[in-house]
Amino acid sequence: MEVSREAILHKTHYGLNIYAYVLRQYYQDETVLSLSGRDCKPTKNPFNADKPTLIVKIVDGCATHTDTDGAIAHGNVFDFASLHFGLSDQDLMEKLNEELHLRIGQKNGFYDQEVSQPQAVVPEIVKPKAPVFSYYAKPVTNIKPTKEIDLVEAYSMIKGDAYASCTSTLRSIQDVKEARKYKAFQFDYVTFSGTFSKRNDKNLRKHSGLLTIDFDHVQDLTGLKTDLLKDQYFETELLFVSPSGDGLKWVIPIDLTKAGHHDYFKAVANYIQQTYQLEVDQSGKDISRACFLPQDPNIFINPKYL
């Protein structure tokens, strides 16, 4: 199936997410685009010695750029992406579809729904609201939430240095019992599946629409991560290495109008066993399941939230 420009623009907020994706490859720990209305504040241009000369704005339903120094020609988001990837035409469209996990042309969801075709009129730029859930300060015996955070905040915590020390220490502990005890007392945690008055399924305030799948003792972390990001049924919301360093935490969206949390977990667990020949941690069936927050500089978040 040919990937069209219209479909790409429809899935990337007029192409702004493409600019953000490319710029993050050069400036990983910086805010690469700051949106004000339909225009963005001047940002660094990797094709002009990192000078803050790049102006991005929306023109006729497509993100465009201008360099105030004239270092690169005025063009649109596809011209800019071409500078980075060195591709053009359909090769470029397919690369963007793959790199940004847009899933154009793929089945969307566990129930074989097809991805809807892009509408003729591109909608206003509305960044989807990130799911919200409860955050708990260590130790795990504390079942009273400290606050509520969203998926982007959790992403920033895991990607940053806040949990670098405890993660490094845990991975240096050889004794299994000691490691388990250390993790329980030294790591903050969240309940990705919802907000709670206290951590117990009966005290659920609101489900987040998220399900966490645990993969323990994985032989090939990089390979599994790649496979999960390309999964034809489930769109990855968050994916990161577990505190122990030998597992993955896969956070995916579920549609509670089609099935309940527990039924979804069983179905997904069976699907993973059949598709990847892997068993998943059964603790994921609990809505109030605790997920410890480690450091993972290479954590993936669905780009639609950034």
C-alpha positions, 0 to 999 in steps of 0.5 A: 500500500502506498503511503500518501503525504495526506495520511502522513500529515493527518497522523503528525499534526500537519507534520509538526511531529516530524520536525520534532522527531528529526530535531530530537535526533540532534538535540535529545535533551532539549525542547526542540519545538515550542508551539505558539498558536500555529507557529513555533518559536525559533529553534536550532537548525542542525543544518546551520551549525546549530544556530537558532535560525529555524522558523516552523509554521503551518501553511495551508495544512502543512508544516513549513520551514524557513531559515533566517540565515538562508542556510537551507532553502524554504520548504515543507516538512518533507523537504526537511525530513529528506535532508535528514534521511537522505530519501525522497518520494515514496521511500521517504513516506515509508521511512516516516511511517516506520520511524514514527510508528504511524501504522498507516496501512496496518490494522489498528487494534486487537479486534482487526479494525482498519486504520481510518482513512485521512479526512479531506480536511485536516483537523486543528492541531490538538495534541492528545491528552496523555493518560493520567494515573497514580504515583507513589513515593517509596517504599512499595508498602506505601499504598497511599498515592502521593499525586497523579501524573500523566504518561509524559511526566512518567516518561521524563522521570524514567528518561532523566537522572532521578532514578539513575543511582537506585537503578545502578545499585539494584543491578549490582546486587547479585543476591535475588532476595536482597535485590527484591528487598532493595527494589521494594524499598528504594524505588518510587512506583506508579499504577499505570492502569488508573488513579486510586484513593489507595492501591487496591483494585476496589479503590480505583477512581478512574481507569486510564485505558492503559495495560502494562505487560511485563517481560522478564528475563528476556534474552534479546531486549533490543530485538523484542523492543523492535518487534513490539514497536512494530506489532500489528495489533497494539500501538505502544504508548510507553516501552522501557527496560525494567529496573532489573535490566533484563526485562521490558515494561510494555504499556499499551492502550485498551478499549474498555468498551470492548472488554474488561481489564482482566479479559484484555490481559488474558487475551493479550497474554495469549496473543503474546504467547502465540506470536512471540513465544513468550510468557508474561508476568501474570501480575499485570492482570491486577488493575492496581498493579505496581510498576517501579520507575527505573532509569532508561535513557532510551525509553520510548513514548508514543510521539503523538504526546510530544 
